[in-house]
Amino acid sequence: MDQGYSFLKNGIERYGIRLRFVEIKDSEFILSLRNDERLGKFISKTSNRLSDQEQWISDYKKRELKGEEFYFIVEDSQGERYGVTRLSDLKKGIPFELGSWLFSRESPPGMAIKADIIAKEVGFDTLGFNVCKFNVRRDNKSVLNYHLRYEPLIVEETDIDIYFNLSKENFNKGKQKFLKFL
């Protein structure tokens, strides 16, 4: 972690939750989220083999060390894992990408939104990006409606996905609305 991102190594605690880097020991938890039929409805399919997930995380850890990508486990104050979120495409001069936002059915109310806010704060405020890009499946109405409240720019549409760019300014305006209700 020689890129100056060592401050993230110990995790980020805000709004009563904690984001910490994914470790290989989290493979089974991540696999349980990704392969849950209901939760996995709007995400890309993944292998159900634990060894494949462990290898993916091992490869990811190399990208993390280079500061190319940050994949977080989202926990409560007792260390109970509830979800994941990821920042990728961390190259200066282009929008960072937000994705892999997935939470268990037992996740406390508001935790997924708090984690999304923290991840965006890391991208905008900590890493210094001005634009975040992400995509949402058209049929994932609740997530689509959530993201539209930030007033992102639609940059592309397919039959399956809508691709967005969200400015730092619009994020900060939208964030204040959400934090009032959390």
N, C-alpha and C positions, 0 to 999 in steps of 0.2 A: 504494500500500500504506500508506494513511494510518490504518489501523485498529489500528496497533500490532503488526502481524504481520510487520514487516520482518525479524525474526530468522529467519523461515522462508525468506526469499529465498535465502540461501546454502546451504540444504539442511540435512538432519539426518543426522549420522553416528552410528550406534550398532550394536553387535553385529556389526561387520565389514561393514556395508552402508551405503548412502547413499540417502536419499530427497531428491529435488529437484523443484521445480515443473516440470510439463510445459510444453514450449515448442512452437511451431508446427513446428520442425524435427523433433519427435518423431512427427509425424503418420503417416509411413509405417510406423514401428515399431509404433505403436498399432494401426494398420489391419491389420498382419500378424498381431498377436495376436488381434484381434477377429474376423477373417475366417478364421482357422485352423479347419477343420472340427471337429477334436477339442476344441480349447480353447473354441471358441464354442458348444459344445453346450448349455451351461447359462446363457447370457447373452442379453440382448435383441439382436436382429439390428441391424446397422448397414449403412449404404451402403458399397459397396466403392470409392467414388470418393474419391481423395486430396483433391480440392478440398472435398468435404463435410466430411472430417475436419479439414482446416485451418480451415474456417469455424467448426466446432464449438469448436475450441481457441481461436480468436480470440474467440469469444463467451464462452467460459469465462474467459479472461484478465481480462475485465471483472468477472466475479463474484469472481475471486481478489482483484483490487484492492480490492473492497469487503469482503473478509473473509467472503464468503458460502459459499465452496467452495474446497477445496484438492485438486488433482489432482497426484499425484506419480508420477514415474518412479523405479523402484527399480534401483539400479546396484551393481556390486561396487566394490572399492577402485580399480580401474583405469578406471572409468567405463563399463564394459560394461553395457548396458541388458538387464534380464531381465524386468521386469514393471511393473505399474501398480497403484495403489490410490488411493482418493478419499474425502475427507470432505466431506459436503454437509449442507445444512439446518442451517447453523451460526447458529441463532437462539437467543439466551439463553432459558432457561425450558422448552425442549423438548429431547428427545434429539437428539444429532447423528446423522447417518446415515453409515454406512460401506458402501462398495461399490466396484464397478469393480476388484475384486481379481482380477488376471489375470496369469499368468506363463508365459514361454516353456517349451517342453519341455526346453530346455538349462539351465534355471535350476538353480543349485547346490542341493543338499539343504538344507532348512531356511530358504532365503532367503524364500520366500513367508510362512512363519510369522513370521520375524523382522520382515518388512515389516508384517504385520498387527499385531504387537505394537507396533511403533513408531507406526503410524497411530493405534492406540487410545491410546497414551501421549500423543500430541499432543492428541487429543480430550479425554481425561480430565485429564491433568496440566498441559498447556500452556494449553489453551483453557478449562479449568475446568468441563467438563460432568460430570454425575453418571450419565448414562445414554446408551448407544449403541444405535441401532436398525439392524437389517439384515435382509435376507431371503435365504433359500437355497432353491434348487430342490430339491424332494423327491427327485428322481432323482440328485442330485449327492451321493452317499452319503459320499464321503471328506471333502468340505468340511462337510457336515452333521455328521458324527461329530466333526470337529475343533471346530466351534463349540459343540457340545453339551457338550464337556468343560469349558467355562467356566460351565456351569449357567445359561444365560440363561432368561428368562421367555418362553414362547411366548405371543404376543399375538393372533395370527390364523393361520388355516390355510386354504389353498385347495387345489384339486386339483393345482396346480402348485408353489406356494411355501409356505414356513413363515416367518412373520414373528416376529422376536425383539426383546426389549429386554434389554440386558446392563448390569448395574449396575457402577459403578466398583469396588465391593468384590469382586464375583465375578471381574471381570477381573483384579484384582491377585492374588487367590488362584490363579487359573488360570495367569496369566503365570509365576509362580514355578515351576510344574510344567514348563512348556514350556522355560523358559530352562535348567533343569537338564540337559535332553536335547540342547540345541543347542550 
